[in-house]
């Protein structure tokens, strides 16, 4: 039985933003140009995408056209990432407070879906980028496994095919190490590899 659709994603999303906010606070200036599992992003670009994607789902929750929002934040000073993310995550949580938002259809990059499904998809994206950032920073904090379980369940539901086309912002499924925790399983399902520490 698939229960993800029945679960209210708002508390999960709130926890995911709290975890991301705590992780962003650990970023040191010298880490901003470091590599990430998103091979086209350095840490600064990943932060820009995290903020921009959060702004996009805030606009969706407010009833606006999220697709008109560029999923990157431009012109953020290197020492402002914590404050900017806190501001945008507060906005998104307020935008999705109403129960009616859960059932109302909204437009997101993958189509028109009920708000519940849209926000669940953004939980998946945010938790995945949390792993990306954590991996980039050398895992400074212990991550919440329940968030990864929710995200992995969502990923299996919305991206069941292990092969992805160029329209999908995630790569083909990669093998997951035998001892992988849920975050590492999620990363592998979405085509991400751990950084080489050699």
N, C-alpha and C positions, 0 to 999 in steps of 0.2 A: 504494500500500500504506500502510495506517495503522499507524504504528509506535508511536504514543503509548501504546497499551495495553501494549506489550511493554517499554517503558522503565521502569526502577525510578525512581519519582518522588522517592525519599528524598534522593538527593544534590542533585537540582534544588531541592527544597524547602529543604534546608539552606542552599544558596547564596542562595536568595530571602530567607530569614530574616536571613542575614548582611548582605545588601544593605539590607534594611529597617532593621535595627539601626543601620547606619552612617548612613542617612538621618535616622532619628529623632534621632540625636545632634546633627544640625545645626539642629534646630528652636529658634528663639529665642522667648522669652516673648511678644514683641509679635506674633508670627506666629500664635499660637493662635486668634485670633478672625478670621483671614483666610478668604477664600472658597476653595472647592475645586471640582473638576469634578463632584463629587457635590453637586448644587445644594442638597440639604437639609442638608448637613454643613458646619460650619466645620472648621478644622484640628484643634481639640481633639476634636470629635465624631468626625472621621475616625480620629484616634489611638485613641479609645475603641473604635471599631468594629474596628480592626486588632487590638487587644489582645483584645477579646471574641471575635472570630472565631477567633483563634489558640487561645484557651482552649477554644473549642468543639471544634476538631479534635483538641486534646490529649485531651479527655474521650472523644471517639470512639475514638482510638487506644488509650486505656486500657480500652476495653470498656464505657464508660458511655453514658448517653443524652445525646448532644451536643445534641439538640433541646431538652433542658430547660435548656440554658445560654443565657442572654441574650447575644446577640452584641454587647454593649457592656460596657465596663468602667466601673463607677461609682466615684466617690470617689477618683480618682487625682489626686494633687497635680500642679500644673503642672510641677514640676521632677523628677517621678518617672517620666516616660514611658519614658526609656531603661532604667532599672532594672526597671520592671514588664514591659516587652516582653522584655528579656533573660531574665527569670525564666520567663515563659510560653513563650518559644520553646525554652528548654532542656527544659521539661516536654514539649512536643510532640515534639521530636526523640527523647527517651527513650521516649515512648509508642509510637513507630512503629519502634523498632529491630528488632523481631522480623520475620523473613521471613514467618512465618505470618500476620502482619497484612496482608500484601499481597493475599492471596487470600480471607481471611475476609470474609463479608458484613457491612457496617456500614450504619447508618441515618444519612443526611444529609438536609438540607432538600429535595433533589431526588429522594429515593427510597432504596431499599436497593440498594447496589452493592458490588462487591469493594473492599477497602481501597485497592488500587492506583488505582482510578478515583476514589475519594473524595479521596485525597491529591493526585492530579493536578488535580482540580477546585479544591482549596484552593491549589495553586500558581498556577492561573489567577487566582483571587481576590486572592491576596497580591501577585502581580506587577502586576495592574491597580491595586490600591490604592497600590503603590509609585509608579506613574506619577502617580496622583492627588496623592499627597503631594509628589512631586518638582515637579509642575506648580504646586502651591500655594506651594511654597517658592522658586520661580524656578530650579529645576534646579541645586541646589548641587553635585551629584555626577554623574559619568558613570555611566550605568546599563548593566548587563550585557546585551548584545543576545541572547545565547543563552537567557536566562531568558524574554525576551519572545517568542522564537520558539517555545519549548515552550508558553507560555501561549496564544499565538495559535493554534497547532495544536489545542490542547485546546478553545479557544473555538469554532473552526470545527466541531469534532466534536460538542460537546455543545449548541451553540446555532447550528445551521446555518441556521435560518429568520431572515431579516433583520427580521421583525416579531415583537415580543415581547408577551405578555399581561401582565396586572397581577400574575400570580403569579411572574413572572420578575424577579429583582432587578437586571436590566440593561435599558436602553432599547433601542429599535429601532436597527439599524445606521445609522450616519451616514456621509456621504461622507468619504473619507480624502484629505488633501492629496496632490498628486502627488509631493512630495518627502518624504513621511512616512517616518520610520524605523519599525521594528517595534513599538516602544512606542506610537507614535501610531496605527498601524494597529490595534493591539489595542484602544486606547481607543475608536477610531471603531466597531470591530466591536461593542463593548459599550455603545455609545450615549453616549460621552463626548466633550465638546468641550474644546479648550484654553481656558484663561481669557483674557479680553481684557485686554491690558496697557495699554490706552489710558488 
